[in-house]
């Protein structure tokens, strides 16, 4: 699998493109802004985009979903419990003094254990509520993409609507720290890390 990493939007969110080089199929994870840049990166291969995956529906992870969906024709896939917030992106952004477009409605609602095929790659959906009501992480053969559930040395905030600290810690320990220690973790903001590093070093996970 090929991994492309883009830092997008005013809140410097991580957007990822994962692609199966043999088939030319790709998925975009969290198009949080700068849609033209994301589309340009997809044209470089060129990739055939077969999924736009959202880890959670905060505006800094969905702001370019309308542009990317229209530019690729790919279906928008969203965790089921977070989907009702898709239409609130513009209102969320205004709280930060920003203007973004609302996301289009999802083409597919995702539940824990669902899979998404990208070429020969099978992406597994892991339900990880806590940062938001119904956020998800995406497990792939090259690592896990937890959105804002887990960061290098930190965890997602829980003071926004749908946030719950206890649920967040439970999600991290049950769904992410249970993976092999050498599993790469590609968070929604900041640098990559590994499961083992967060087990040992993350101060929020030492209880």
Biotite code that builds the C-alpha atoms (Angstrom):
import biotite.structure as struc

atoms = struc.array([
    struc.Atom([0.000, 0.000, 0.000], chain_id="A", res_id=1, res_name="UNK", atom_name="CA", element="C"),
    struc.Atom([1.047, 3.557, -0.753], chain_id="A", res_id=2, res_name="UNK", atom_name="CA", element="C"),
    struc.Atom([0.518, 6.239, 1.896], chain_id="A", res_id=3, res_name="UNK", atom_name="CA", element="C"),
    struc.Atom([0.315, 9.959, 1.150], chain_id="A", res_id=4, res_name="UNK", atom_name="CA", element="C"),
    struc.Atom([0.098, 12.465, 3.998], chain_id="A", res_id=5, res_name="UNK", atom_name="CA", element="C"),
    struc.Atom([-1.271, 15.985, 3.559], chain_id="A", res_id=6, res_name="UNK", atom_name="CA", element="C"),
    struc.Atom([-1.673, 18.676, 6.227], chain_id="A", res_id=7, res_name="UNK", atom_name="CA", element="C"),
    struc.Atom([-4.853, 20.567, 5.413], chain_id="A", res_id=8, res_name="UNK", atom_name="CA", element="C"),
    struc.Atom([-7.090, 23.371, 6.611], chain_id="A", res_id=9, res_name="UNK", atom_name="CA", element="C"),
    struc.Atom([-6.587, 26.154, 9.132], chain_id="A", res_id=10, res_name="UNK", atom_name="CA", element="C"),
    struc.Atom([-6.403, 23.711, 12.051], chain_id="A", res_id=11, res_name="UNK", atom_name="CA", element="C"),
    struc.Atom([-3.596, 21.721, 10.398], chain_id="A", res_id=12, res_name="UNK", atom_name="CA", element="C"),
    struc.Atom([-5.463, 18.433, 10.209], chain_id="A", res_id=13, res_name="UNK", atom_name="CA", element="C"),
    struc.Atom([-3.918, 15.300, 8.767], chain_id="A", res_id=14, res_name="UNK", atom_name="CA", element="C"),
    struc.Atom([-5.489, 13.994, 5.566], chain_id="A", res_id=15, res_name="UNK", atom_name="CA", element="C"),
    struc.Atom([-4.303, 10.640, 4.272], chain_id="A", res_id=16, res_name="UNK", atom_name="CA", element="C"),
    struc.Atom([-4.512, 8.935, 0.902], chain_id="A", res_id=17, res_name="UNK", atom_name="CA", element="C"),
    struc.Atom([-3.975, 5.192, 0.956], chain_id="A", res_id=18, res_name="UNK", atom_name="CA", element="C"),
    struc.Atom([-3.685, 3.396, -2.353], chain_id="A", res_id=19, res_name="UNK", atom_name="CA", element="C"),
    struc.Atom([-3.258, -0.087, -3.771], chain_id="A", res_id=20, res_name="UNK", atom_name="CA", element="C"),
    struc.Atom([-0.556, 0.390, -6.368], chain_id="A", res_id=21, res_name="UNK", atom_name="CA", element="C"),
    struc.Atom([-1.469, -2.808, -8.245], chain_id="A", res_id=22, res_name="UNK", atom_name="CA", element="C"),
    struc.Atom([-5.083, -1.836, -8.870], chain_id="A", res_id=23, res_name="UNK", atom_name="CA", element="C"),
    struc.Atom([-4.756, 1.940, -8.776], chain_id="A", res_id=24, res_name="UNK", atom_name="CA", element="C"),
    struc.Atom([-7.604, 2.235, -6.274], chain_id="A", res_id=25, res_name="UNK", atom_name="CA", element="C"),
    struc.Atom([-7.347, 4.643, -3.351], chain_id="A", res_id=26, res_name="UNK", atom_name="CA", element="C"),
    struc.Atom([-9.242, 6.011, -0.369], chain_id="A", res_id=27, res_name="UNK", atom_name="CA", element="C"),
    struc.Atom([-9.085, 9.476, 1.148], chain_id="A", res_id=28, res_name="UNK", atom_name="CA", element="C"),
    struc.Atom([-9.239, 9.662, 4.940], chain_id="A", res_id=29, res_name="UNK", atom_name="CA", element="C"),
    struc.Atom([-10.450, 12.922, 6.526], chain_id="A", res_id=30, res_name="UNK", atom_name="CA", element="C"),
    struc.Atom([-10.453, 15.586, 3.789], chain_id="A", res_id=31, res_name="UNK", atom_name="CA", element="C"),
    struc.Atom([-10.417, 18.411, 6.325], chain_id="A", res_id=32, res_name="UNK", atom_name="CA", element="C"),
    struc.Atom([-9.656, 21.283, 3.956], chain_id="A", res_id=33, res_name="UNK", atom_name="CA", element="C"),
    struc.Atom([-7.675, 22.315, 0.881], chain_id="A", res_id=34, res_name="UNK", atom_name="CA", element="C"),
    struc.Atom([-9.766, 20.203, -1.464], chain_id="A", res_id=35, res_name="UNK", atom_name="CA", element="C"),
    struc.Atom([-7.872, 21.384, -4.553], chain_id="A", res_id=36, res_name="UNK", atom_name="CA", element="C"),
    struc.Atom([-4.602, 20.145, -3.055], chain_id="A", res_id=37, res_name="UNK", atom_name="CA", element="C"),
    struc.Atom([-6.124, 16.754, -2.240], chain_id="A", res_id=38, res_name="UNK", atom_name="CA", element="C"),
    struc.Atom([-7.531, 16.385, -5.746], chain_id="A", res_id=39, res_name="UNK", atom_name="CA", element="C"),
    struc.Atom([-4.196, 17.370, -7.274], chain_id="A", res_id=40, res_name="UNK", atom_name="CA", element="C"),
    struc.Atom([-2.424, 14.696, -5.248], chain_id="A", res_id=41, res_name="UNK", atom_name="CA", element="C"),
    struc.Atom([-4.976, 12.124, -6.426], chain_id="A", res_id=42, res_name="UNK", atom_name="CA", element="C"),
    struc.Atom([-4.347, 13.116, -10.059], chain_id="A", res_id=43, res_name="UNK", atom_name="CA", element="C"),
    struc.Atom([-0.593, 12.603, -9.771], chain_id="A", res_id=44, res_name="UNK", atom_name="CA", element="C"),
    struc.Atom([-0.833, 8.795, -9.886], chain_id="A", res_id=45, res_name="UNK", atom_name="CA", element="C"),
    struc.Atom([-3.618, 9.016, -11.076], chain_id="A", res_id=46, res_name="UNK", atom_name="CA", element="C"),
    struc.Atom([-5.620, 7.213, -8.412], chain_id="A", res_id=47, res_name="UNK", atom_name="CA", element="C"),
    struc.Atom([-9.145, 5.882, -8.848], chain_id="A", res_id=48, res_name="UNK", atom_name="CA", element="C"),
    struc.Atom([-10.754, 7.016, -5.592], chain_id="A", res_id=49, res_name="UNK", atom_name="CA", element="C"),
    struc.Atom([-13.244, 4.441, -4.345], chain_id="A", res_id=50, res_name="UNK", atom_name="CA", element="C"),
    struc.Atom([-13.961, 5.801, -0.845], chain_id="A", res_id=51, res_name="UNK", atom_name="CA", element="C"),
    struc.Atom([-13.853, 9.008, 1.153], chain_id="A", res_id=52, res_name="UNK", atom_name="CA", element="C"),
    struc.Atom([-13.614, 7.923, 4.785], chain_id="A", res_id=53, res_name="UNK", atom_name="CA", element="C"),
    struc.Atom([-14.408, 10.184, 7.728], chain_id="A", res_id=54, res_name="UNK", atom_name="CA", element="C"),
    struc.Atom([-13.145, 9.295, 11.213], chain_id="A", res_id=55, res_name="UNK", atom_name="CA", element="C"),
    struc.Atom([-15.500, 11.786, 12.893], chain_id="A", res_id=56, res_name="UNK", atom_name="CA", element="C"),
    struc.Atom([-17.605, 14.694, 11.740], chain_id="A", res_id=57, res_name="UNK", atom_name="CA", element="C"),
    struc.Atom([-15.878, 17.718, 13.271], chain_id="A", res_id=58, res_name="UNK", atom_name="CA", element="C"),
    struc.Atom([-15.468, 20.349, 10.559], chain_id="A", res_id=59, res_name="UNK", atom_name="CA", element="C"),
    struc.Atom([-11.670, 20.192, 10.484], chain_id="A", res_id=60, res_name="UNK", atom_name="CA", element="C"),
    struc.Atom([-11.955, 16.611, 9.211], chain_id="A", res_id=61, res_name="UNK", atom_name="CA", element="C"),
    struc.Atom([-14.821, 17.092, 6.751], chain_id="A", res_id=62, res_name="UNK", atom_name="CA", element="C"),
    struc.Atom([-14.444, 20.620, 5.335], chain_id="A", res_id=63, res_name="UNK", atom_name="CA", element="C"),
    struc.Atom([-13.293, 19.472, 1.885], chain_id="A", res_id=64, res_name="UNK", atom_name="CA", element="C"),
    struc.Atom([-15.531, 16.414, 1.657], chain_id="A", res_id=65, res_name="UNK", atom_name="CA", element="C"),
    struc.Atom([-17.969, 18.132, -0.709], chain_id="A", res_id=66, res_name="UNK", atom_name="CA", element="C"),
    struc.Atom([-15.171, 19.145, -3.083], chain_id="A", res_id=67, res_name="UNK", atom_name="CA", element="C"),
    struc.Atom([-13.409, 15.780, -2.947], chain_id="A", res_id=68, res_name="UNK", atom_name="CA", element="C"),
    struc.Atom([-16.608, 13.749, -3.397], chain_id="A", res_id=69, res_name="UNK", atom_name="CA", element="C"),
    struc.Atom([-17.653, 15.863, -6.369], chain_id="A", res_id=70, res_name="UNK", atom_name="CA", element="C"),
    struc.Atom([-14.151, 15.804, -7.838], chain_id="A", res_id=71, res_name="UNK", atom_name="CA", element="C"),
    struc.Atom([-13.728, 12.034, -7.611], chain_id="A", res_id=72, res_name="UNK", atom_name="CA", element="C"),
    struc.Atom([-17.249, 10.614, -7.668], chain_id="A", res_id=73, res_name="UNK", atom_name="CA", element="C"),
    struc.Atom([-16.292, 8.431, -4.697], chain_id="A", res_id=74, res_name="UNK", atom_name="CA", element="C"),
    struc.Atom([-18.849, 7.511, -2.035], chain_id="A", res_id=75, res_name="UNK", atom_name="CA", element="C"),
    struc.Atom([-18.682, 9.310, 1.297], chain_id="A", res_id=76, res_name="UNK", atom_name="CA", element="C"),
    struc.Atom([-18.487, 6.866, 4.205], chain_id="A", res_id=77, res_name="UNK", atom_name="CA", element="C"),
    struc.Atom([-19.159, 8.056, 7.752], chain_id="A", res_id=78, res_name="UNK", atom_name="CA", element="C"),
    struc.Atom([-19.519, 6.408, 11.184], chain_id="A", res_id=79, res_name="UNK", atom_name="CA", element="C"),
    struc.Atom([-23.234, 5.958, 11.769], chain_id="A", res_id=80, res_name="UNK", atom_name="CA", element="C"),
    struc.Atom([-23.593, 7.753, 15.108], chain_id="A", res_id=81, res_name="UNK", atom_name="CA", element="C"),
    struc.Atom([-21.542, 10.732, 13.935], chain_id="A", res_id=82, res_name="UNK", atom_name="CA", element="C"),
    struc.Atom([-23.439, 11.164, 10.667], chain_id="A", res_id=83, res_name="UNK", atom_name="CA", element="C"),
    struc.Atom([-26.124, 13.539, 12.036], chain_id="A", res_id=84, res_name="UNK", atom_name="CA", element="C"),
    struc.Atom([-23.397, 16.129, 12.686], chain_id="A", res_id=85, res_name="UNK", atom_name="CA", element="C"),
    struc.Atom([-22.308, 16.259, 9.041], chain_id="A", res_id=86, res_name="UNK", atom_name="CA", element="C"),
    struc.Atom([-24.646, 19.134, 8.308], chain_id="A", res_id=87, res_name="UNK", atom_name="CA", element="C"),
    struc.Atom([-23.240, 21.184, 11.210], chain_id="A", res_id=88, res_name="UNK", atom_name="CA", element="C"),
    struc.Atom([-19.760, 21.799, 9.795], chain_id="A", res_id=89, res_name="UNK", atom_name="CA", element="C"),
    struc.Atom([-20.453, 25.405, 8.832], chain_id="A", res_id=90, res_name="UNK", atom_name="CA", element="C"),
    struc.Atom([-21.879, 26.202, 12.256], chain_id="A", res_id=91, res_name="UNK", atom_name="CA", element="C"),
    struc.Atom([-18.932, 24.527, 13.984], chain_id="A", res_id=92, res_name="UNK", atom_name="CA", element="C"),
    struc.Atom([-16.438, 26.477, 11.903], chain_id="A", res_id=93, res_name="UNK", atom_name="CA", element="C"),
    struc.Atom([-18.088, 29.812, 12.707], chain_id="A", res_id=94, res_name="UNK", atom_name="CA", element="C"),
    struc.Atom([-17.237, 29.219, 16.360], chain_id="A", res_id=95, res_name="UNK", atom_name="CA", element="C"),
    struc.Atom([-13.593, 29.532, 15.272], chain_id="A", res_id=96, res_name="UNK", atom_name="CA", element="C"),
    struc.Atom([-14.253, 32.490, 12.993], chain_id="A", res_id=97, res_name="UNK", atom_name="CA", element="C"),
    struc.Atom([-13.945, 30.311, 9.897], chain_id="A", res_id=98, res_name="UNK", atom_name="CA", element="C"),
    struc.Atom([-16.149, 29.627, 6.889], chain_id="A", res_id=99, res_name="UNK", atom_name="CA", element="C"),
    struc.Atom([-16.515, 26.127, 5.430], chain_id="A", res_id=100, res_name="UNK", atom_name="CA", element="C"),
    struc.Atom([-19.127, 24.272, 3.396], chain_id="A", res_id=101, res_name="UNK", atom_name="CA", element="C"),
    struc.Atom([-21.307, 21.639, 4.985], chain_id="A", res_id=102, res_name="UNK", atom_name="CA", element="C"),
    struc.Atom([-20.559, 18.108, 3.943], chain_id="A", res_id=103, res_name="UNK", atom_name="CA", element="C"),
    struc.Atom([-22.851, 16.228, 1.567], chain_id="A", res_id=104, res_name="UNK", atom_name="CA", element="C"),
    struc.Atom([-24.896, 13.412, 3.129], chain_id="A", res_id=105, res_name="UNK", atom_name="CA", element="C"),
    struc.Atom([-23.155, 10.044, 3.515], chain_id="A", res_id=106, res_name="UNK", atom_name="CA", element="C"),
    struc.Atom([-23.446, 7.363, 0.875], chain_id="A", res_id=107, res_name="UNK", atom_name="CA", element="C"),
    struc.Atom([-22.665, 4.645, 3.393], chain_id="A", res_id=108, res_name="UNK", atom_name="CA", element="C"),
    struc.Atom([-22.988, 4.506, 7.180], chain_id="A", res_id=109, res_name="UNK", atom_name="CA", element="C"),
    struc.Atom([-20.270, 2.527, 8.939], chain_id="A", res_id=110, res_name="UNK", atom_name="CA", element="C"),
    struc.Atom([-20.560, 0.353, 12.038], chain_id="A", res_id=111, res_name="UNK", atom_name="CA", element="C"),
    struc.Atom([-17.977, -1.420, 14.177], chain_id="A", res_id=112, res_name="UNK", atom_name="CA", element="C"),
    struc.Atom([-16.481, -4.366, 12.295], chain_id="A", res_id=113, res_name="UNK", atom_name="CA", element="C"),
    struc.Atom([-17.532, -3.207, 8.839], chain_id="A", res_id=114, res_name="UNK", atom_name="CA", element="C"),
    struc.Atom([-14.973, -3.450, 6.056], chain_id="A", res_id=115, res_name="UNK", atom_name="CA", element="C"),
    struc.Atom([-14.164, -1.273, 3.062], chain_id="A", res_id=116, res_name="UNK", atom_name="CA", element="C"),
    struc.Atom([-12.276, -2.676, 0.074], chain_id="A", res_id=117, res_name="UNK", atom_name="CA", element="C"),
    struc.Atom([-9.648, -0.552, -1.647], chain_id="A", res_id=118, res_name="UNK", atom_name="CA", element="C"),
    struc.Atom([-8.138, -2.712, -4.331], chain_id="A", res_id=119, res_name="UNK", atom_name="CA", element="C"),
    struc.Atom([-6.798, -5.765, -2.510], chain_id="A", res_id=120, res_name="UNK", atom_name="CA", element="C"),
    struc.Atom([-6.679, -3.890, 0.791], chain_id="A", res_id=121, res_name="UNK", atom_name="CA", element="C"),
    struc.Atom([-9.416, -4.564, 3.342], chain_id="A", res_id=122, res_name="UNK", atom_name="CA", element="C"),
    struc.Atom([-9.938, -1.654, 5.746], chain_id="A", res_id=123, res_name="UNK", atom_name="CA", element="C"),
    struc.Atom([-11.634, -2.531, 9.033], chain_id="A", res_id=124, res_name="UNK", atom_name="CA", element="C"),
    struc.Atom([-13.837, -0.061, 10.886], chain_id="A", res_id=125, res_name="UNK", atom_name="CA", element="C"),
    struc.Atom([-13.252, 0.156, 14.650], chain_id="A", res_id=126, res_name="UNK", atom_name="CA", element="C"),
    struc.Atom([-15.816, 2.098, 16.651], chain_id="A", res_id=127, res_name="UNK", atom_name="CA", element="C"),
    struc.Atom([-13.972, 4.489, 18.998], chain_id="A", res_id=128, res_name="UNK", atom_name="CA", element="C"),
    struc.Atom([-16.452, 6.888, 20.630], chain_id="A", res_id=129, res_name="UNK", atom_name="CA", element="C"),
    struc.Atom([-15.315, 9.405, 23.196], chain_id="A", res_id=130, res_name="UNK", atom_name="CA", element="C"),
    struc.Atom([-13.868, 12.343, 21.283], chain_id="A", res_id=131, res_name="UNK", atom_name="CA", element="C"),
    struc.Atom([-17.211, 12.465, 19.484], chain_id="A", res_id=132, res_name="UNK", atom_name="CA", element="C"),
    struc.Atom([-20.399, 10.496, 19.874], chain_id="A", res_id=133, res_name="UNK", atom_name="CA", element="C"),
    struc.Atom([-19.623, 7.912, 17.206], chain_id="A", res_id=134, res_name="UNK", atom_name="CA", element="C"),
    struc.Atom([-16.083, 8.360, 15.936], chain_id="A", res_id=135, res_name="UNK", atom_name="CA", element="C"),
    struc.Atom([-14.206, 5.508, 14.289], chain_id="A", res_id=136, res_name="UNK", atom_name="CA", element="C"),
    struc.Atom([-10.675, 4.389, 13.549], chain_id="A", res_id=137, res_name="UNK", atom_name="CA", element="C"),
    struc.Atom([-9.641, 2.635, 10.349], chain_id="A", res_id=138, res_name="UNK", atom_name="CA", element="C"),
    struc.Atom([-7.303, -0.329, 10.599], chain_id="A", res_id=139, res_name="UNK", atom_name="CA", element="C"),
    struc.Atom([-5.242, -1.179, 7.523], chain_id="A", res_id=140, res_name="UNK", atom_name="CA", element="C"),
    struc.Atom([-2.265, -3.351, 6.692], chain_id="A", res_id=141, res_name="UNK", atom_name="CA", element="C"),
    struc.Atom([0.018, -0.314, 7.044], chain_id="A", res_id=142, res_name="UNK", atom_name="CA", element="C"),
    struc.Atom([-1.324, 1.011, 10.342], chain_id="A", res_id=143, res_name="UNK", atom_name="CA", element="C"),
    struc.Atom([-4.333, 2.482, 12.084], chain_id="A", res_id=144, res_name="UNK", atom_name="CA", element="C"),
    struc.Atom([-5.939, 5.869, 11.455], chain_id="A", res_id=145, res_name="UNK", atom_name="CA", element="C"),
    struc.Atom([-7.727, 6.930, 14.679], chain_id="A", res_id=146, res_name="UNK", atom_name="CA", element="C"),
    struc.Atom([-8.671, 10.505, 13.799], chain_id="A", res_id=147, res_name="UNK", atom_name="CA", element="C"),
    struc.Atom([-8.640, 12.574, 16.997], chain_id="A", res_id=148, res_name="UNK", atom_name="CA", element="C"),
    struc.Atom([-9.111, 9.622, 19.342], chain_id="A", res_id=149, res_name="UNK", atom_name="CA", element="C"),
    struc.Atom([-5.367, 9.252, 19.994], chain_id="A", res_id=150, res_name="UNK", atom_name="CA", element="C"),
    struc.Atom([-2.364, 11.480, 19.338], chain_id="A", res_id=151, res_name="UNK", atom_name="CA", element="C"),
    struc.Atom([1.355, 11.060, 19.880], chain_id="A", res_id=152, res_name="UNK", atom_name="CA", element="C"),
    struc.Atom([1.635, 11.644, 23.610], chain_id="A", res_id=153, res_name="UNK", atom_name="CA", element="C"),
    struc.Atom([-1.951, 12.814, 24.045], chain_id="A", res_id=154, res_name="UNK", atom_name="CA", element="C"),
    struc.Atom([-5.633, 12.002, 23.487], chain_id="A", res_id=155, res_name="UNK", atom_name="CA", element="C"),
    struc.Atom([-8.588, 13.741, 21.893], chain_id="A", res_id=156, res_name="UNK", atom_name="CA", element="C"),
    struc.Atom([-10.464, 16.442, 23.764], chain_id="A", res_id=157, res_name="UNK", atom_name="CA", element="C"),
    struc.Atom([-13.771, 15.464, 25.333], chain_id="A", res_id=158, res_name="UNK", atom_name="CA", element="C"),
    struc.Atom([-15.325, 18.862, 26.072], chain_id="A", res_id=159, res_name="UNK", atom_name="CA", element="C"),
    struc.Atom([-17.175, 19.128, 22.749], chain_id="A", res_id=160, res_name="UNK", atom_name="CA", element="C"),
    struc.Atom([-20.734, 17.817, 22.176], chain_id="A", res_id=161, res_name="UNK", atom_name="CA", element="C"),
    struc.Atom([-20.710, 14.021, 22.247], chain_id="A", res_id=162, res_name="UNK", atom_name="CA", element="C"),
    struc.Atom([-17.398, 13.869, 24.090], chain_id="A", res_id=163, res_name="UNK", atom_name="CA", element="C"),
    struc.Atom([-16.926, 11.500, 27.027], chain_id="A", res_id=164, res_name="UNK", atom_name="CA", element="C"),
    struc.Atom([-13.565, 11.001, 28.730], chain_id="A", res_id=165, res_name="UNK", atom_name="CA", element="C"),
    struc.Atom([-14.282, 7.559, 30.167], chain_id="A", res_id=166, res_name="UNK", atom_name="CA", element="C"),
    struc.Atom([-15.584, 6.281, 26.834], chain_id="A", res_id=167, res_name="UNK", atom_name="CA", element="C"),
    struc.Atom([-12.542, 7.707, 25.052], chain_id="A", res_id=168, res_name="UNK", atom_name="CA", element="C"),
    struc.Atom([-10.062, 5.948, 27.338], chain_id="A", res_id=169, res_name="UNK", atom_name="CA", element="C"),
    struc.Atom([-12.054, 2.723, 27.009], chain_id="A", res_id=170, res_name="UNK", atom_name="CA", element="C"),
    struc.Atom([-12.044, 3.013, 23.210], chain_id="A", res_id=171, res_name="UNK", atom_name="CA", element="C"),
    struc.Atom([-8.293, 3.580, 23.085], chain_id="A", res_id=172, res_name="UNK", atom_name="CA", element="C"),
    struc.Atom([-7.442, 0.701, 25.394], chain_id="A", res_id=173, res_name="UNK", atom_name="CA", element="C"),
    struc.Atom([-9.919, -1.749, 23.855], chain_id="A", res_id=174, res_name="UNK", atom_name="CA", element="C"),
    struc.Atom([-9.578, -0.987, 20.152], chain_id="A", res_id=175, res_name="UNK", atom_name="CA", element="C"),
    struc.Atom([-6.095, 0.518, 19.688], chain_id="A", res_id=176, res_name="UNK", atom_name="CA", element="C"),
    struc.Atom([-3.759, -0.566, 22.491], chain_id="A", res_id=177, res_name="UNK", atom_name="CA", element="C"),
    struc.Atom([-4.894, -4.158, 21.905], chain_id="A", res_id=178, res_name="UNK", atom_name="CA", element="C"),
    struc.Atom([-3.093, -4.094, 18.537], chain_id="A", res_id=179, res_name="UNK", atom_name="CA", element="C"),
    struc.Atom([0.540, -5.229, 18.166], chain_id="A", res_id=180, res_name="UNK", atom_name="CA", element="C"),
    struc.Atom([3.046, -2.788, 19.649], chain_id="A", res_id=181, res_name="UNK", atom_name="CA", element="C"),
    struc.Atom([4.710, -2.136, 16.294], chain_id="A", res_id=182, res_name="UNK", atom_name="CA", element="C"),
    struc.Atom([1.443, -1.003, 14.667], chain_id="A", res_id=183, res_name="UNK", atom_name="CA", element="C"),
    struc.Atom([1.896, 2.493, 13.195], chain_id="A", res_id=184, res_name="UNK", atom_name="CA", element="C"),
    struc.Atom([-0.641, 5.091, 14.356], chain_id="A", res_id=185, res_name="UNK", atom_name="CA", element="C"),
    struc.Atom([-1.486, 7.990, 12.052], chain_id="A", res_id=186, res_name="UNK", atom_name="CA", element="C"),
    struc.Atom([-3.495, 10.527, 14.108], chain_id="A", res_id=187, res_name="UNK", atom_name="CA", element="C"),
    struc.Atom([-5.783, 13.295, 12.945], chain_id="A", res_id=188, res_name="UNK", atom_name="CA", element="C"),
    struc.Atom([-3.245, 15.953, 13.980], chain_id="A", res_id=189, res_name="UNK", atom_name="CA", element="C"),
    struc.Atom([0.471, 15.904, 14.636], chain_id="A", res_id=190, res_name="UNK", atom_name="CA", element="C"),
    struc.Atom([3.121, 13.251, 14.026], chain_id="A", res_id=191, res_name="UNK", atom_name="CA", element="C"),
    struc.Atom([2.750, 9.514, 13.613], chain_id="A", res_id=192, res_name="UNK", atom_name="CA", element="C"),
    struc.Atom([3.497, 7.186, 16.487], chain_id="A", res_id=193, res_name="UNK", atom_name="CA", element="C"),
    struc.Atom([3.141, 3.489, 17.337], chain_id="A", res_id=194, res_name="UNK", atom_name="CA", element="C"),
    struc.Atom([0.883, 1.511, 19.632], chain_id="A", res_id=195, res_name="UNK", atom_name="CA", element="C"),
    struc.Atom([3.849, 0.440, 21.752], chain_id="A", res_id=196, res_name="UNK", atom_name="CA", element="C"),
    struc.Atom([5.149, 3.974, 22.160], chain_id="A", res_id=197, res_name="UNK", atom_name="CA", element="C"),
    struc.Atom([1.766, 5.206, 23.365], chain_id="A", res_id=198, res_name="UNK", atom_name="CA", element="C"),
    struc.Atom([1.446, 2.311, 25.810], chain_id="A", res_id=199, res_name="UNK", atom_name="CA", element="C"),
    struc.Atom([4.764, 3.256, 27.372], chain_id="A", res_id=200, res_name="UNK", atom_name="CA", element="C"),
    struc.Atom([4.891, 7.038, 27.034], chain_id="A", res_id=201, res_name="UNK", atom_name="CA", element="C"),
    struc.Atom([1.400, 8.517, 26.769], chain_id="A", res_id=202, res_name="UNK", atom_name="CA", element="C"),
    struc.Atom([0.642, 10.065, 30.197], chain_id="A", res_id=203, res_name="UNK", atom_name="CA", element="C"),
    struc.Atom([-3.119, 9.685, 29.725], chain_id="A", res_id=204, res_name="UNK", atom_name="CA", element="C"),
    struc.Atom([-2.810, 5.911, 29.325], chain_id="A", res_id=205, res_name="UNK", atom_name="CA", element="C"),
    struc.Atom([-0.724, 5.047, 32.383], chain_id="A", res_id=206, res_name="UNK", atom_name="CA", element="C"),
    struc.Atom([-3.615, 4.505, 34.806], chain_id="A", res_id=207, res_name="UNK", atom_name="CA", element="C"),
])
